[in-house]
Amino acid sequence: MKKVIIINGSPRKNFNTAKVLKEAQKGAEAAGAEIEYFNLVDLNFKGCMSCFACKRKGMDLGGLCALRDELRPVLEKIVNADAVIMGSPVYDFYPTGMFRNLAERMLFAGGTYMLDENGHPMMNLKRNIPVGLIFTMNATTEQMKQYSMDSVLNANELGFKMVYGYAETLYVCDTYQFNDYSKYDCNMFDEAHKAEVRNNQFPKDLAKAYDLGKRLVEMNI
């Protein structure tokens, strides 16, 4: 049975990002995978500390970050998984700090500073592990492109493609941010429009997440 690690990089455990990830989980389970789900907000950890243990001669960590903290058990599961699905809301153009800290630890330890005889980058990670990236955001699809947010976020996909062998991204835009908009100063948003997107578009995004989870499990790379 294939194993899939799903990681929520949102401080909210049960809102948009979590809902999309749970749908991806259903898709992975439908394909026969065993799932482990983690909320990064529950863990005490930092990003890469530049210890360079993963670059030391004679050190073979197999793509695993050497730093021992509460993220270490999750990283151990990731390098032994058959697929990984990671999600984060977008705050001011970027994924959350938690998400970025995780990505640093995965990518820096998984890669090397070495080139093979053909000049291609070599990897510490011993095999390909497909990665699904899910980003939820208040911005519309048009705003994401207008402000080049997709270019910023696409860099995450590029990094995981280089190190983990395969990555694809699902963008979930124009999300419903509050349960009650009347409690907040937010007149730049039309609650009726947000509700319409939540009722009509969000179910389509959930279906895409289901397909993503299923596709990653069925993939052979």
C-alpha positions in Angstrom: 0.0 0.0 0.0 1.3 3.4 -0.9 1.8 6.0 1.8 0.9 9.6 1.4 1.9 12.4 3.8 -0.5 15.4 3.9 0.6 18.6 5.6 -1.5 21.7 6.4 0.6 24.8 6.6 -2.2 27.0 7.8 -2.7 28.2 11.4 -6.4 27.4 10.9 -6.9 23.6 11.2 -10.4 23.5 9.7 -10.8 26.3 7.2 -10.2 26.6 3.5 -6.7 25.0 3.2 -7.7 22.2 5.4 -10.9 21.5 3.5 -9.1 21.3 0.2 -6.4 19.0 1.7 -9.1 16.8 3.1 -10.5 16.4 -0.3 -7.1 15.5 -1.7 -6.9 13.0 1.1 -10.2 11.4 -0.1 -8.8 11.1 -3.6 -5.6 9.5 -2.4 -7.6 7.1 -0.2 -9.8 6.2 -3.2 -6.6 5.2 -5.0 -5.7 2.9 -2.1 -3.2 5.0 -0.2 -2.6 5.1 3.5 -2.6 8.6 4.8 -0.9 10.5 7.6 -2.0 14.1 8.1 -0.1 16.8 10.0 -0.9 20.4 11.1 2.3 22.4 11.2 0.9 24.7 13.7 1.0 21.9 16.3 4.8 21.5 15.9 7.7 23.6 17.3 10.3 23.9 14.6 12.4 26.3 12.6 13.6 26.6 9.0 17.0 25.6 7.7 19.7 26.5 10.2 22.6 26.4 7.7 24.4 23.7 9.6 25.4 22.2 6.2 25.3 18.7 7.7 23.5 17.6 4.5 26.5 18.9 2.4 29.3 17.4 4.5 31.7 14.9 2.9 31.0 11.3 4.0 27.5 12.3 5.4 24.7 10.3 3.8 21.3 11.4 5.2 19.3 10.3 2.2 17.7 13.7 1.8 16.8 14.0 5.5 17.5 17.2 7.4 19.9 16.6 10.3 18.2 19.0 12.6 16.4 17.2 15.4 13.3 19.0 16.5 9.5 18.3 16.4 9.5 18.4 12.6 12.1 15.6 12.3 9.6 12.7 12.6 7.5 14.3 9.8 10.6 14.7 7.6 11.5 11.1 8.1 8.0 10.1 7.0 8.3 12.4 4.0 11.5 10.9 2.6 9.9 7.4 2.9 6.6 8.3 1.4 5.2 7.6 -2.0 3.7 11.1 -2.4 3.4 14.3 -0.4 0.6 16.9 -0.5 1.3 20.3 1.1 -1.1 23.2 1.5 -0.9 26.8 2.6 -2.9 30.0 2.5 -1.2 32.9 0.8 -0.4 35.8 3.1 0.9 38.9 1.4 2.0 37.1 -1.8 3.8 34.2 0.0 2.9 30.9 1.7 2.9 30.9 5.5 6.2 31.0 7.4 5.5 27.5 8.6 5.2 26.2 5.0 8.4 28.0 4.0 10.3 26.6 6.9 9.2 23.1 6.0 10.0 23.6 2.3 13.5 24.9 3.2 14.2 21.8 5.3 12.9 19.5 2.5 14.6 21.1 -0.4 18.0 22.0 1.0 18.6 18.6 2.5 17.2 16.9 -0.6 19.6 18.6 -2.9 23.4 18.9 -3.1 26.0 21.3 -4.4 27.3 18.5 -6.7 27.1 18.0 -10.5 27.3 14.7 -12.3 29.7 14.0 -15.2 27.1 15.6 -17.5 26.8 18.8 -15.5 23.4 17.9 -14.1 22.6 18.6 -10.4 22.8 15.5 -8.1 20.4 14.9 -5.3 20.7 13.5 -1.8 17.1 12.2 -2.1 17.4 8.7 -3.4 14.2 8.4 -5.4 11.4 10.6 -6.9 8.5 11.5 -4.7 5.6 13.3 -6.4 4.6 16.5 -4.6 1.2 18.2 -4.7 1.1 21.9 -3.7 -2.1 23.6 -2.8 -2.4 27.4 -2.3 -5.6 29.0 -1.1 -6.0 32.8 -1.3 -8.3 35.7 -0.9 -7.1 37.1 -4.2 -9.0 36.4 -7.4 -7.4 34.5 -10.3 -7.1 37.8 -12.1 -5.5 39.5 -9.2 -3.1 36.6 -8.7 -1.9 37.2 -12.3 -2.1 41.0 -12.2 0.3 41.2 -9.2 2.5 38.3 -10.4 1.6 36.2 -7.3 1.6 33.1 -9.5 5.2 33.8 -10.4 6.2 33.9 -6.8 4.2 30.8 -5.9 5.5 28.9 -9.0 9.0 29.0 -7.6 7.9 26.5 -5.0 6.8 24.1 -7.7 10.1 24.5 -9.5 12.1 23.7 -6.4 10.2 20.6 -5.7 10.4 19.5 -9.3 14.2 19.8 -9.2 14.6 17.9 -5.9 11.6 15.6 -5.6 11.3 14.8 -9.3 7.7 15.9 -9.8 5.4 18.6 -8.5 2.2 20.3 -9.5 0.2 23.1 -8.0 -3.5 23.7 -7.4 -4.5 27.4 -6.9 -7.7 28.0 -5.0 -8.6 31.7 -5.4 -11.2 34.2 -4.1 -11.8 32.1 -0.9 -14.4 32.9 1.7 -12.2 34.4 4.5 -14.6 35.0 7.4 -17.6 33.2 8.8 -19.2 36.5 9.5 -18.0 39.5 7.4 -19.9 42.0 9.5 -17.5 41.6 12.3 -14.5 42.9 10.3 -13.3 46.1 8.6 -13.3 44.8 5.0 -15.3 46.9 2.7 -13.0 46.1 -0.2 -14.8 42.7 -0.4 -18.3 42.0 -1.5 -19.7 39.3 0.9 -22.4 38.3 -1.6 -19.8 37.7 -4.2 -17.6 35.7 -1.8 -20.6 33.6 -0.9 -21.3 33.0 -4.5 -17.8 31.8 -5.2 -17.9 29.6 -2.1 -21.1 28.0 -3.2 -20.3 27.6 -6.9 -16.5 27.6 -7.5 -15.2 26.2 -4.2 -16.9 22.8 -4.9 -15.1 22.7 -8.2 -11.8 23.4 -6.5 -12.5 20.6 -4.1 -13.1 18.2 -7.0 -9.7 19.3 -8.5 -8.1 18.5 -5.1 -9.7 15.1 -5.1 -8.3 14.4 -8.6 -4.9 15.6 -7.5 -4.7 13.3 -4.6 -5.8 10.3 -6.7 -3.5 11.2 -9.5 -0.4 11.4 -7.3 -1.0 8.0 -5.8 -1.5 6.4 -9.2 1.6 8.1 -10.7 4.7 6.1 -11.4 7.8 8.3 -11.7 
